[in-house]
Amino acid sequence: MFACDAGMGSSAMGASVLRNKFKKAGLEDIDVSNTSINNLPDDADLIVTHKDLTDRAKAKRPDAEHISVTNFMNSPKYDELVSTLTNR
């Protein structure tokens, strides 16, 4: 789940980037979506936020895994996540 203040714009673009990376890696069964931090669903396993918003997301969903990025459109953490998931 990508989360930002409004749940649109930058998080939607970041979700699209990661969705494409997952597809290219054959990880098409993983759902990637976006929302606002206030609307994070209870079943979100992994939450990607801009580094300035990570603390708010962790307060909302402390049980989820969190990834902080500085740029939703181009983060090396996306490739690290793809690598981790394809090696499981």
Secondary structure, 3 states (H helix, E strand, C coil): CEEECCCCCHHHHHHHHHHHHHHHCCCCCCCCCEEEHHHCCCCCCEEEEECCCHHHHHHHCCCCEEEEECCCCCCHHHHHHHHHHHCC
